[in-house]
Amino acid sequence: MKIVFTTKGNTWDSPMDARFGRADMFVLYDETTDTLETISNSDSVNKEHGVGLQSAKKVLQMEADLIITGNGAGEKALDIFKSSSVKIYVGAGDMTLKEAYEAYKANKLKTQF
Protein backbone atom coordinates (compact mmCIF):
# COMPACT_ATOMS: atom_id res chain seq x y z
CA MET A 1 0.00 0.00 0.00
CA LYS A 2 1.16 3.53 -0.80
CA ILE A 3 0.32 6.29 1.66
CA VAL A 4 0.73 10.03 1.10
CA PHE A 5 1.28 12.27 4.14
CA THR A 6 1.01 16.08 4.08
CA THR A 7 4.11 17.16 5.99
CA LYS A 8 6.52 19.94 6.83
CA GLY A 9 9.57 17.69 6.53
CA ASN A 10 10.85 14.47 5.03
CA THR A 11 11.49 12.12 7.97
CA TRP A 12 9.34 10.03 10.30
CA ASP A 13 9.87 12.71 12.99
CA SER A 14 8.66 15.58 10.78
CA PRO A 15 5.51 17.43 11.82
CA MET A 16 2.41 16.87 9.76
CA ASP A 17 0.99 19.77 7.78
CA ALA A 18 -2.70 20.17 8.60
CA ARG A 19 -3.35 21.58 5.11
CA PHE A 20 -3.82 19.47 2.01
CA GLY A 21 -3.65 21.77 -1.01
CA ARG A 22 -1.06 24.12 0.46
CA ALA A 23 0.94 21.49 2.34
CA ASP A 24 4.69 22.18 2.27
CA MET A 25 5.36 18.76 0.87
CA PHE A 26 4.04 15.26 0.42
CA VAL A 27 5.82 12.20 1.71
CA LEU A 28 4.96 8.96 -0.06
CA TYR A 29 5.42 5.86 2.08
CA ASP A 30 5.46 2.53 0.29
CA GLU A 31 4.65 -0.19 2.83
CA THR A 32 5.81 -2.92 0.45
CA THR A 33 9.34 -1.56 0.07
CA ASP A 34 9.40 0.34 3.41
CA THR A 35 10.64 3.49 1.67
CA LEU A 36 9.85 7.20 2.00
CA GLU A 37 9.88 9.53 -1.00
CA THR A 38 9.54 13.30 -0.68
CA ILE A 39 7.56 15.27 -3.25
CA SER A 40 7.73 19.06 -3.08
CA ASN A 41 4.49 21.00 -3.14
CA SER A 42 6.21 24.41 -3.22
CA ASP A 43 4.52 25.28 -6.51
CA SER A 44 1.27 25.81 -4.55
CA VAL A 45 2.67 28.62 -2.38
CA ASN A 46 2.20 31.51 -4.79
CA LYS A 47 -1.06 30.41 -6.38
CA GLU A 48 -4.27 32.07 -5.30
CA HIS A 49 -6.75 29.46 -6.54
CA GLY A 50 -6.84 25.83 -7.60
CA VAL A 51 -4.09 24.50 -5.35
CA GLY A 52 -6.28 21.73 -3.94
CA LEU A 53 -7.13 20.56 -7.42
CA GLN A 54 -3.48 20.68 -8.48
CA SER A 55 -2.40 18.80 -5.35
CA ALA A 56 -5.07 16.15 -5.89
CA LYS A 57 -3.80 15.53 -9.41
CA LYS A 58 -0.24 15.29 -8.08
CA VAL A 59 -1.29 12.67 -5.51
CA LEU A 60 -3.11 10.63 -8.15
CA GLN A 61 0.08 10.59 -10.24
CA MET A 62 1.86 9.05 -7.24
CA GLU A 63 -0.57 6.12 -7.42
CA ALA A 64 -1.33 6.45 -3.71
CA ASP A 65 -3.96 4.31 -2.02
CA LEU A 66 -4.68 6.81 0.73
CA ILE A 67 -3.82 10.22 2.13
CA ILE A 68 -3.22 11.12 5.74
CA THR A 69 -3.58 14.81 6.56
CA GLY A 70 -4.88 17.22 9.16
CA ASN A 71 -7.97 19.10 8.03
CA GLY A 72 -8.71 17.32 4.78
CA ALA A 73 -9.09 18.35 1.17
CA GLY A 74 -11.30 21.07 -0.24
CA GLU A 75 -14.45 20.51 -2.25
CA LYS A 76 -12.85 20.44 -5.73
CA ALA A 77 -10.08 18.07 -4.65
CA LEU A 78 -12.67 15.85 -2.96
CA ASP A 79 -14.59 15.58 -6.22
CA ILE A 80 -11.47 14.15 -7.84
CA PHE A 81 -10.82 11.69 -5.03
CA LYS A 82 -14.44 10.54 -4.91
CA SER A 83 -14.12 9.36 -8.50
CA SER A 84 -10.95 7.41 -7.64
CA SER A 85 -10.12 4.73 -5.11
CA VAL A 86 -8.01 7.09 -2.94
CA LYS A 87 -9.30 7.54 0.63
CA ILE A 88 -8.51 10.53 2.83
CA TYR A 89 -7.88 10.20 6.55
CA VAL A 90 -8.01 13.36 8.67
CA GLY A 91 -7.15 14.40 12.20
CA ALA A 92 -3.37 14.08 12.06
CA GLY A 93 -2.54 17.79 11.98
CA ASP A 94 -0.86 17.92 15.40
CA MET A 95 1.19 14.74 14.98
CA THR A 96 4.52 13.70 13.54
CA LEU A 97 4.53 11.59 10.41
CA LYS A 98 5.25 8.49 12.51
CA GLU A 99 2.47 9.28 15.00
CA ALA A 100 0.04 9.81 12.11
CA TYR A 101 0.97 6.45 10.59
CA GLU A 102 0.54 4.72 13.94
CA ALA A 103 -2.83 6.46 14.48
CA TYR A 104 -3.96 5.25 11.05
CA LYS A 105 -2.86 1.68 11.79
CA ALA A 106 -4.75 1.81 15.12
CA ASN A 107 -7.92 3.12 13.39
CA LYS A 108 -7.78 6.41 15.31
CA LEU A 109 -8.18 8.69 12.29
CA LYS A 110 -11.47 9.52 10.60
CA THR A 111 -12.13 9.31 6.89
CA GLN A 112 -13.11 12.53 5.17
CA PHE A 113 -15.66 10.81 2.91
Rosetta constraint file for C-alpha pairs under 8 A:
AtomPair CA 1 CA 30 HARMONIC 6.02 0.50
AtomPair CA 1 CA 31 HARMONIC 5.44 0.50
AtomPair CA 1 CA 32 HARMONIC 6.52 0.50
AtomPair CA 1 CA 64 HARMONIC 7.56 0.50
AtomPair CA 1 CA 65 HARMONIC 6.19 0.50
AtomPair CA 2 CA 28 HARMONIC 6.67 0.50
AtomPair CA 2 CA 29 HARMONIC 5.65 0.50
AtomPair CA 2 CA 30 HARMONIC 4.54 0.50
AtomPair CA 2 CA 31 HARMONIC 6.26 0.50
AtomPair CA 2 CA 63 HARMONIC 7.31 0.50
AtomPair CA 2 CA 64 HARMONIC 4.81 0.50
AtomPair CA 2 CA 65 HARMONIC 5.32 0.50
AtomPair CA 2 CA 66 HARMONIC 6.87 0.50
AtomPair CA 3 CA 28 HARMONIC 5.62 0.50
AtomPair CA 3 CA 29 HARMONIC 5.14 0.50
AtomPair CA 3 CA 30 HARMONIC 6.52 0.50
AtomPair CA 3 CA 31 HARMONIC 7.88 0.50
AtomPair CA 3 CA 64 HARMONIC 5.63 0.50
AtomPair CA 3 CA 65 HARMONIC 5.99 0.50
AtomPair CA 3 CA 66 HARMONIC 5.12 0.50
AtomPair CA 3 CA 67 HARMONIC 5.73 0.50
AtomPair CA 3 CA 68 HARMONIC 7.24 0.50
AtomPair CA 4 CA 26 HARMONIC 6.23 0.50
AtomPair CA 4 CA 27 HARMONIC 5.56 0.50
AtomPair CA 4 CA 28 HARMONIC 4.51 0.50
AtomPair CA 4 CA 29 HARMONIC 6.35 0.50
AtomPair CA 4 CA 59 HARMONIC 7.40 0.50
AtomPair CA 4 CA 64 HARMONIC 6.35 0.50
AtomPair CA 4 CA 66 HARMONIC 6.31 0.50
AtomPair CA 4 CA 67 HARMONIC 4.67 0.50
AtomPair CA 4 CA 68 HARMONIC 6.19 0.50
AtomPair CA 5 CA 16 HARMONIC 7.35 0.50
AtomPair CA 5 CA 26 HARMONIC 5.52 0.50
AtomPair CA 5 CA 27 HARMONIC 5.15 0.50
AtomPair CA 5 CA 28 HARMONIC 6.49 0.50
AtomPair CA 5 CA 29 HARMONIC 7.90 0.50
AtomPair CA 5 CA 67 HARMONIC 5.86 0.50
AtomPair CA 5 CA 68 HARMONIC 4.91 0.50
AtomPair CA 5 CA 69 HARMONIC 5.99 0.50
AtomPair CA 5 CA 97 HARMONIC 7.09 0.50
AtomPair CA 6 CA 16 HARMONIC 5.89 0.50
AtomPair CA 6 CA 17 HARMONIC 5.23 0.50
AtomPair CA 6 CA 18 HARMONIC 7.14 0.50
AtomPair CA 6 CA 19 HARMONIC 7.09 0.50
AtomPair CA 6 CA 20 HARMONIC 6.26 0.50
AtomPair CA 6 CA 23 HARMONIC 5.69 0.50
AtomPair CA 6 CA 24 HARMONIC 7.36 0.50
AtomPair CA 6 CA 25 HARMONIC 6.04 0.50
AtomPair CA 6 CA 26 HARMONIC 4.83 0.50
AtomPair CA 6 CA 27 HARMONIC 6.61 0.50
AtomPair CA 6 CA 67 HARMONIC 7.84 0.50
AtomPair CA 6 CA 68 HARMONIC 6.72 0.50
AtomPair CA 6 CA 69 HARMONIC 5.36 0.50
AtomPair CA 6 CA 70 HARMONIC 7.86 0.50
AtomPair CA 7 CA 14 HARMONIC 6.79 0.50
AtomPair CA 7 CA 15 HARMONIC 6.00 0.50
AtomPair CA 7 CA 16 HARMONIC 4.14 0.50
AtomPair CA 7 CA 17 HARMONIC 4.45 0.50
AtomPair CA 7 CA 18 HARMONIC 7.89 0.50
AtomPair CA 7 CA 23 HARMONIC 6.50 0.50
AtomPair CA 7 CA 24 HARMONIC 6.28 0.50
AtomPair CA 7 CA 25 HARMONIC 5.51 0.50
AtomPair CA 7 CA 26 HARMONIC 5.89 0.50
AtomPair CA 7 CA 27 HARMONIC 6.76 0.50
AtomPair CA 7 CA 97 HARMONIC 7.12 0.50
AtomPair CA 8 CA 14 HARMONIC 6.26 0.50
AtomPair CA 8 CA 15 HARMONIC 5.67 0.50
AtomPair CA 8 CA 16 HARMONIC 5.91 0.50
AtomPair CA 8 CA 17 HARMONIC 5.62 0.50
AtomPair CA 8 CA 23 HARMONIC 7.34 0.50
AtomPair CA 8 CA 24 HARMONIC 5.41 0.50
AtomPair CA 8 CA 25 HARMONIC 6.19 0.50
AtomPair CA 9 CA 14 HARMONIC 4.83 0.50
AtomPair CA 9 CA 15 HARMONIC 6.67 0.50
AtomPair CA 9 CA 16 HARMONIC 7.89 0.50
AtomPair CA 9 CA 24 HARMONIC 7.88 0.50
AtomPair CA 9 CA 25 HARMONIC 7.13 0.50
AtomPair CA 10 CA 14 HARMONIC 6.25 0.50
AtomPair CA 10 CA 27 HARMONIC 6.45 0.50
AtomPair CA 10 CA 36 HARMONIC 7.94 0.50
AtomPair CA 10 CA 37 HARMONIC 7.85 0.50
AtomPair CA 10 CA 38 HARMONIC 5.97 0.50
AtomPair CA 11 CA 36 HARMONIC 7.91 0.50
AtomPair CA 11 CA 97 HARMONIC 7.40 0.50
AtomPair CA 12 CA 96 HARMONIC 6.87 0.50
AtomPair CA 12 CA 97 HARMONIC 5.05 0.50
AtomPair CA 12 CA 98 HARMONIC 4.89 0.50
AtomPair CA 13 CA 96 HARMONIC 5.47 0.50
AtomPair CA 13 CA 97 HARMONIC 6.04 0.50
AtomPair CA 13 CA 98 HARMONIC 6.28 0.50
AtomPair CA 14 CA 96 HARMONIC 5.32 0.50
AtomPair CA 14 CA 97 HARMONIC 5.75 0.50
AtomPair CA 15 CA 94 HARMONIC 7.33 0.50
AtomPair CA 15 CA 95 HARMONIC 5.99 0.50
AtomPair CA 15 CA 96 HARMONIC 4.22 0.50
AtomPair CA 15 CA 97 HARMONIC 6.09 0.50
AtomPair CA 16 CA 69 HARMONIC 7.09 0.50
AtomPair CA 16 CA 70 HARMONIC 7.32 0.50
AtomPair CA 16 CA 92 HARMONIC 6.81 0.50
AtomPair CA 16 CA 93 HARMONIC 5.50 0.50
AtomPair CA 16 CA 94 HARMONIC 6.61 0.50
AtomPair CA 16 CA 95 HARMONIC 5.77 0.50
AtomPair CA 16 CA 96 HARMONIC 5.37 0.50
AtomPair CA 16 CA 97 HARMONIC 5.73 0.50
AtomPair CA 16 CA 100 HARMONIC 7.81 0.50
AtomPair CA 17 CA 23 HARMONIC 5.71 0.50
AtomPair CA 17 CA 24 HARMONIC 7.06 0.50
AtomPair CA 17 CA 69 HARMONIC 6.85 0.50
AtomPair CA 17 CA 70 HARMONIC 6.54 0.50
AtomPair CA 17 CA 93 HARMONIC 5.83 0.50
AtomPair CA 18 CA 23 HARMONIC 7.36 0.50
AtomPair CA 18 CA 69 HARMONIC 5.80 0.50
AtomPair CA 18 CA 70 HARMONIC 3.71 0.50
AtomPair CA 18 CA 71 HARMONIC 5.40 0.50
AtomPair CA 18 CA 72 HARMONIC 7.67 0.50
AtomPair CA 18 CA 92 HARMONIC 7.04 0.50
AtomPair CA 18 CA 93 HARMONIC 4.14 0.50
AtomPair CA 18 CA 94 HARMONIC 7.40 0.50
AtomPair CA 19 CA 23 HARMONIC 5.11 0.50
AtomPair CA 19 CA 69 HARMONIC 6.92 0.50
AtomPair CA 19 CA 70 HARMONIC 6.14 0.50
AtomPair CA 19 CA 71 HARMONIC 6.00 0.50
AtomPair CA 19 CA 72 HARMONIC 6.85 0.50
AtomPair CA 19 CA 73 HARMONIC 7.67 0.50
AtomPair CA 19 CA 93 HARMONIC 7.88 0.50
AtomPair CA 20 CA 52 HARMONIC 6.82 0.50
AtomPair CA 20 CA 55 HARMONIC 7.52 0.50
AtomPair CA 20 CA 69 HARMONIC 6.52 0.50
AtomPair CA 20 CA 70 HARMONIC 7.57 0.50
AtomPair CA 20 CA 71 HARMONIC 7.33 0.50
AtomPair CA 20 CA 72 HARMONIC 6.02 0.50
AtomPair CA 20 CA 73 HARMONIC 5.44 0.50
AtomPair CA 20 CA 74 HARMONIC 7.97 0.50
AtomPair CA 21 CA 44 HARMONIC 7.28 0.50
AtomPair CA 21 CA 51 HARMONIC 5.14 0.50
AtomPair CA 21 CA 52 HARMONIC 3.93 0.50
AtomPair CA 21 CA 53 HARMONIC 7.39 0.50
AtomPair CA 21 CA 54 HARMONIC 7.55 0.50
AtomPair CA 21 CA 55 HARMONIC 5.40 0.50
AtomPair CA 21 CA 56 HARMONIC 7.58 0.50
AtomPair CA 21 CA 73 HARMONIC 6.79 0.50
AtomPair CA 21 CA 74 HARMONIC 7.72 0.50
AtomPair CA 22 CA 41 HARMONIC 7.31 0.50
AtomPair CA 22 CA 44 HARMONIC 5.77 0.50
AtomPair CA 22 CA 45 HARMONIC 6.50 0.50
AtomPair CA 22 CA 51 HARMONIC 6.56 0.50
AtomPair CA 22 CA 52 HARMONIC 7.23 0.50
AtomPair CA 22 CA 55 HARMONIC 7.98 0.50
AtomPair CA 23 CA 41 HARMONIC 6.54 0.50
AtomPair CA 24 CA 40 HARMONIC 6.90 0.50
AtomPair CA 24 CA 41 HARMONIC 5.54 0.50
AtomPair CA 24 CA 42 HARMONIC 6.12 0.50
AtomPair CA 25 CA 38 HARMONIC 7.04 0.50
AtomPair CA 25 CA 39 HARMONIC 5.83 0.50
AtomPair CA 25 CA 40 HARMONIC 4.61 0.50
AtomPair CA 25 CA 41 HARMONIC 4.68 0.50
AtomPair CA 25 CA 42 HARMONIC 7.03 0.50
AtomPair CA 26 CA 38 HARMONIC 5.94 0.50
AtomPair CA 26 CA 39 HARMONIC 5.08 0.50
AtomPair CA 26 CA 40 HARMONIC 6.34 0.50
AtomPair CA 26 CA 41 HARMONIC 6.77 0.50
AtomPair CA 27 CA 36 HARMONIC 6.44 0.50
AtomPair CA 27 CA 37 HARMONIC 5.57 0.50
AtomPair CA 27 CA 38 HARMONIC 4.56 0.50
AtomPair CA 27 CA 39 HARMONIC 6.09 0.50
AtomPair CA 28 CA 36 HARMONIC 5.59 0.50
AtomPair CA 28 CA 37 HARMONIC 5.04 0.50
AtomPair CA 28 CA 38 HARMONIC 6.34 0.50
AtomPair CA 28 CA 39 HARMONIC 7.53 0.50
AtomPair CA 28 CA 62 HARMONIC 7.82 0.50
AtomPair CA 28 CA 64 HARMONIC 7.70 0.50
AtomPair CA 29 CA 34 HARMONIC 6.93 0.50
AtomPair CA 29 CA 35 HARMONIC 5.74 0.50
AtomPair CA 29 CA 36 HARMONIC 4.62 0.50
AtomPair CA 29 CA 37 HARMONIC 6.54 0.50
AtomPair CA 30 CA 34 HARMONIC 5.49 0.50
AtomPair CA 30 CA 35 HARMONIC 5.45 0.50
AtomPair CA 30 CA 36 HARMONIC 6.64 0.50
AtomPair CA 31 CA 35 HARMONIC 7.13 0.50
AtomPair CA 41 CA 45 HARMONIC 7.86 0.50
AtomPair CA 41 CA 55 HARMONIC 7.56 0.50
AtomPair CA 43 CA 47 HARMONIC 7.58 0.50
AtomPair CA 44 CA 51 HARMONIC 5.58 0.50
AtomPair CA 44 CA 55 HARMONIC 7.95 0.50
AtomPair CA 47 CA 51 HARMONIC 6.72 0.50
AtomPair CA 50 CA 54 HARMONIC 6.21 0.50
AtomPair CA 51 CA 55 HARMONIC 5.95 0.50
AtomPair CA 52 CA 56 HARMONIC 6.04 0.50
AtomPair CA 52 CA 73 HARMONIC 6.74 0.50
AtomPair CA 52 CA 74 HARMONIC 6.27 0.50
AtomPair CA 52 CA 76 HARMONIC 6.94 0.50
AtomPair CA 52 CA 77 HARMONIC 5.32 0.50
AtomPair CA 53 CA 57 HARMONIC 6.36 0.50
AtomPair CA 53 CA 76 HARMONIC 5.97 0.50
AtomPair CA 53 CA 77 HARMONIC 4.75 0.50
AtomPair CA 53 CA 80 HARMONIC 7.75 0.50
AtomPair CA 54 CA 58 HARMONIC 6.30 0.50
AtomPair CA 55 CA 59 HARMONIC 6.23 0.50
AtomPair CA 55 CA 77 HARMONIC 7.75 0.50
AtomPair CA 56 CA 60 HARMONIC 6.28 0.50
AtomPair CA 56 CA 77 HARMONIC 5.50 0.50
AtomPair CA 56 CA 80 HARMONIC 6.98 0.50
AtomPair CA 56 CA 81 HARMONIC 7.33 0.50
AtomPair CA 57 CA 61 HARMONIC 6.33 0.50
AtomPair CA 57 CA 80 HARMONIC 7.94 0.50
AtomPair CA 58 CA 62 HARMONIC 6.64 0.50
AtomPair CA 59 CA 63 HARMONIC 6.86 0.50
AtomPair CA 59 CA 64 HARMONIC 6.48 0.50
AtomPair CA 60 CA 64 HARMONIC 6.35 0.50
AtomPair CA 60 CA 86 HARMONIC 7.99 0.50
AtomPair CA 64 CA 86 HARMONIC 6.75 0.50
AtomPair CA 65 CA 85 HARMONIC 6.90 0.50
AtomPair CA 65 CA 86 HARMONIC 5.00 0.50
AtomPair CA 65 CA 87 HARMONIC 6.78 0.50
AtomPair CA 66 CA 86 HARMONIC 4.96 0.50
AtomPair CA 66 CA 87 HARMONIC 4.67 0.50
AtomPair CA 66 CA 88 HARMONIC 5.73 0.50
AtomPair CA 66 CA 89 HARMONIC 7.46 0.50
AtomPair CA 67 CA 86 HARMONIC 7.28 0.50
AtomPair CA 67 CA 87 HARMONIC 6.28 0.50
AtomPair CA 67 CA 88 HARMONIC 4.75 0.50
AtomPair CA 67 CA 89 HARMONIC 6.01 0.50
AtomPair CA 68 CA 88 HARMONIC 6.07 0.50
AtomPair CA 68 CA 89 HARMONIC 4.82 0.50
AtomPair CA 68 CA 90 HARMONIC 6.05 0.50
AtomPair CA 68 CA 92 HARMONIC 6.97 0.50
AtomPair CA 68 CA 100 HARMONIC 7.27 0.50
AtomPair CA 68 CA 101 HARMONIC 7.92 0.50
AtomPair CA 68 CA 104 HARMONIC 7.95 0.50
AtomPair CA 69 CA 88 HARMONIC 7.52 0.50
AtomPair CA 69 CA 89 HARMONIC 6.31 0.50
AtomPair CA 69 CA 90 HARMONIC 5.12 0.50
AtomPair CA 69 CA 91 HARMONIC 6.69 0.50
AtomPair CA 69 CA 92 HARMONIC 5.55 0.50
AtomPair CA 69 CA 93 HARMONIC 6.27 0.50
AtomPair CA 70 CA 90 HARMONIC 4.99 0.50
AtomPair CA 70 CA 91 HARMONIC 4.73 0.50
AtomPair CA 70 CA 92 HARMONIC 4.53 0.50
AtomPair CA 70 CA 93 HARMONIC 3.71 0.50
AtomPair CA 70 CA 94 HARMONIC 7.46 0.50
AtomPair CA 71 CA 90 HARMONIC 5.78 0.50
AtomPair CA 71 CA 91 HARMONIC 6.34 0.50
AtomPair CA 71 CA 92 HARMONIC 7.91 0.50
AtomPair CA 71 CA 93 HARMONIC 6.84 0.50
AtomPair CA 72 CA 88 HARMONIC 7.06 0.50
AtomPair CA 72 CA 89 HARMONIC 7.38 0.50
AtomPair CA 72 CA 90 HARMONIC 5.59 0.50
AtomPair CA 72 CA 112 HARMONIC 6.51 0.50
AtomPair CA 73 CA 77 HARMONIC 5.91 0.50
AtomPair CA 73 CA 78 HARMONIC 6.01 0.50
AtomPair CA 74 CA 78 HARMONIC 6.05 0.50
AtomPair CA 75 CA 79 HARMONIC 6.33 0.50
AtomPair CA 76 CA 80 HARMONIC 6.78 0.50
AtomPair CA 77 CA 81 HARMONIC 6.44 0.50
AtomPair CA 78 CA 82 HARMONIC 5.93 0.50
AtomPair CA 79 CA 83 HARMONIC 6.64 0.50
AtomPair CA 80 CA 84 HARMONIC 6.76 0.50
AtomPair CA 81 CA 85 HARMONIC 7.00 0.50
AtomPair CA 81 CA 86 HARMONIC 5.78 0.50
AtomPair CA 81 CA 87 HARMONIC 7.18 0.50
AtomPair CA 82 CA 86 HARMONIC 7.56 0.50
AtomPair CA 82 CA 113 HARMONIC 7.91 0.50
AtomPair CA 87 CA 111 HARMONIC 7.10 0.50
AtomPair CA 87 CA 112 HARMONIC 7.76 0.50
AtomPair CA 87 CA 113 HARMONIC 7.51 0.50
AtomPair CA 88 CA 111 HARMONIC 5.58 0.50
AtomPair CA 88 CA 112 HARMONIC 5.54 0.50
AtomPair CA 88 CA 113 HARMONIC 7.16 0.50
AtomPair CA 89 CA 104 HARMONIC 7.75 0.50
AtomPair CA 89 CA 109 HARMONIC 5.94 0.50
AtomPair CA 89 CA 110 HARMONIC 5.45 0.50
AtomPair CA 89 CA 111 HARMONIC 4.36 0.50
AtomPair CA 89 CA 112 HARMONIC 5.89 0.50
AtomPair CA 90 CA 109 HARMONIC 5.91 0.50
AtomPair CA 90 CA 110 HARMONIC 5.52 0.50
AtomPair CA 90 CA 111 HARMONIC 6.05 0.50
AtomPair CA 90 CA 112 HARMONIC 6.24 0.50
AtomPair CA 91 CA 109 HARMONIC 5.80 0.50
AtomPair CA 91 CA 110 HARMONIC 6.71 0.50
AtomPair CA 92 CA 100 HARMONIC 5.46 0.50
AtomPair CA 92 CA 109 HARMONIC 7.23 0.50
AtomPair CA 95 CA 99 HARMONIC 5.60 0.50
AtomPair CA 95 CA 100 HARMONIC 5.81 0.50
AtomPair CA 96 CA 100 HARMONIC 6.10 0.50
AtomPair CA 97 CA 101 HARMONIC 6.25 0.50
AtomPair CA 98 CA 102 HARMONIC 6.20 0.50
AtomPair CA 99 CA 103 HARMONIC 6.02 0.50
AtomPair CA 100 CA 104 HARMONIC 6.16 0.50
AtomPair CA 101 CA 105 HARMONIC 6.24 0.50
AtomPair CA 102 CA 106 HARMONIC 6.15 0.50
AtomPair CA 103 CA 107 HARMONIC 6.19 0.50
AtomPair CA 103 CA 108 HARMONIC 5.03 0.50
AtomPair CA 103 CA 109 HARMONIC 6.20 0.50
AtomPair CA 104 CA 108 HARMONIC 5.84 0.50
AtomPair CA 104 CA 109 HARMONIC 5.58 0.50
